[in-house]
Amino acid sequence: MKYISTRGQSAASSFSEILLGGLAPDGGLYLPEQYPQFSDADLTAMRSMNYRELAFAILSRLVDNNDIPHTDLQAIIDKTYRADVYGYTRAGQSAEDITPTIKLEDNLYLLSLSNGPTLAFKDMAMQLLGNLFEYVLTKTGQTTNILGATSGDTGSAAEYAMRGKKGVRVFMLSPYQKMSRFQTAQMFSLQDDNIFNIAVKGVFDDAQDIVKAVSNDHTFKAQYKIGAVNSINWGRIAAQIVYYFKGYLAVTTSNDQKVSFSVPSGNFGNVCAGHIARMMGLPIAQLIVATNENDVLDEFFKTGVYAPRGAANTYQTSSPSMDISKASNFERFVYDLVGRDSARIRELWTAVDHGGKFDLNTEGYFDQVGDFGFVSGSSNHANRLQTIRATKEKYGVTIDTHTADGLKVALEKRDPNVPMLVLETALAAKFEDAIVEALGEVPERPASLEGLEDLPQKSTVLDANVDLIKSFIVANT
């Protein structure tokens, strides 16, 4: 299995060769040369597998044995997906399931992805990525400086996965004073010597643009061994594919059944993994892209026009992890949509990278979006508070603001005859202020996280300037 860039001007590479780097040298994103296919017989065999076995069945198709020996890959997976790591469960759930489902009513479920150490779905991939990084770095005797951007959950998941890892430093950019108090405390309270939190004066898109700019400075990237853990990293996407299979198998009894997924979406990485699972043969009816007030993706799936709005027009909302107007992983989907035409992708993203937009109606590409199963919808603050209230009243389940966006849009778009899985992307405890506003009560949190916001915090506040960030990395390397 080799990986190629969406922009077509980088050499095909192995999984371990692209693992640390994030962006391809030509500025594109890596995807498999061809997607492995899972047959009816494969799906039948998967029905008896636990999460670790399922992860190996999928990831071993994406990682060659002569790249990472499959005995080592199995050991890394076994080390990652343990009940004690993903142990925060609700009554009636088993931590051994790793991603248990919650049945709300007939054909309507939550897929619990938030039982890991930081209570967000990012843990599902980031814990594996941390172990893969350590394995590859130890094997090669290298070190890496991870540079990432977060709107709230990626940062804490990355830092908890990488803290104390040999040969790894983490430089995490976040928008200054634009995360929830819980998210901020989760990151800034870490005192590990290899963790550096940088609060950027701006919004998430500013931080993300800095990460891309540093990654595209090939001299600096090579000299300071810059790695990436954002969802531009293929390893993140690969790990996320697994829980789509797990969710499908949990709510079906035969392979001729289809399911739909509703995915709260900001940077498009989570739903992109669902797209790839579908391309691999998973029977998915709909992939519902649920946005908040920053509805650039919803606008595209309704009109065919992709028009990122820039930092000045990105709203600060009560589902802050989705406060993104330029979705990095969207390029992966559009690459498939335009028939893997790298020259066309370069044209489209040249416009985006220069602050412009593109329209896929003119060439007929937008007419094909439905063939990929995509539909979309949006939510706002009043919608999500009402959804949180209604979910608690009707089902006795407290959901967070992002999951509420996903559920609200799912209820609007679903076929009641098809099982619908709403991805629970975080636990309510991470967004306490909004839950108190909705329900008048403080959400439950694990005992280990009581008093988190009172812990000492450390971070550095910097302007949204690429040179300032580079200087900070140099000074701390």
Phi, psi and omega in degrees: 000120176247157181243138182239159179273144175300339182261358165072013184236023175236150182293145174298138187222164179277170179302311183290332178290330181262354188302315188275339197270335183078253180293147170289159180303333180273007179090357180274185180245145182278142172218157176300147175304321171213149181281131173297150184248135177252123186273176175302318179296322178298314180298321178298315179297326182292337185297338180261005186269146168277180187298318181296317179295320179295317178301318180293319180301324181275310185291332178291342173278344183255349181232118181292146179297328179277358176263297169239112181309137186294337173293323177289319179300317178299319180295321179294318178296316180297324178292330186277305191266077182243150181298329181285341177275320181251056192262358181274104184234158174275169179303134178088350179266153175253127178298335180295338178290340181068305177236072182291157177259155173239119178276119177273316176197181180304127177064022175222119186224156162259137172259109186284109181248012193239032182263008181275188188295334179251008174064030178222156184297339180300334178299330184301322179263325189290324178297320176294318181298320178300317180289324176294317178302310182300320179298309183293319180295318179296319182295324184261352182072023182263172169232166178214149172250107181279127176244124182221165174233143182221145170261005174153312188259325179302318185299309181293320179298319179294316183292321178291330179283330187256350185299130179077359181290137181293130175080012185236129166244146180240124173246107187248122178267136176220153179288125185302121175061030180237013173254167175291162180300321180295312180301315180299314181294321179303319181278307191286344179278349178291131183250009182299142183294338183264011181245126179233117178260127180240115177270114185267132178287096183161205179246177182304318182301326176297315180296318180296320178297324178295315179301316180294320180296318178294318180296330180274356172270089191296328178294311179296317181301317181289317184295320184254012171051057183282125175245173185223142175236358175297171184290359167294340179286123183300327180301325177296311182298316182301316180294326182287336178302326188301316187285344171292316175298317182298317179296316179302312183294332183288333187243009177235162177239348178215157187282354176272359175275146172250158173229165173239154179234137171249126191233113172303128194229132173232295182265002174072005181290317184295310180288335175297322176297323176295320176301316181290322175302318178296318179296335179277353177116002178290129184287086181253127177279305182228143166245108185264118178270112181254117180251169171261210181298338174275081196256036180300318180291319176300319178300317179297312185289349174261332188238339185086002180254125177253112187225082176304142190260351178083166186300320185295337183245023174262124185277146171268120189234178178274003166239072195294336181292348178253013181278070188222136177244351178235102189272108186302317186282353179302329179300325180296315180293315182297326175303315176291321182298323182268021176073030179058040178271097185296323180297320179293320178299318179299320178295313183297314185278344169297319177296314181297315183294342177258021175083012182260202182218176171216159183234118182264014176284325190296329182257005178084002182294323183297331179297341183268354184302319180298332179295337179268000175087004187277134166223171185208169175193171182227167182219160175227183187301313180297320178301313186289324177296319179295321179294321177298315179297312183296323180292321178292316182292317187276322188243351182071024183241131176263123180245159180276178187292322181290315177298326177297320176299316180296319181290319179302313182288324177301317181295331179282327192254347192284153167269116186297346179271355181246129177305131179246124176251116175267124181285115175280104191270347176199161175271154186300331182302335182286346185226056190301318185299316181292324179292319177298319178297321183283317191246345183073020179215152180279129180291152178293145173222157178301146181302328182292344182251007175296137178075013183304316184291347180269353180289153176300143181237149175223135177198168177238129179264125180225154172294158179282078186224124184300316183295324177296319180293317177300317180297322179296317179298314180300316183293337184246019179250000000 
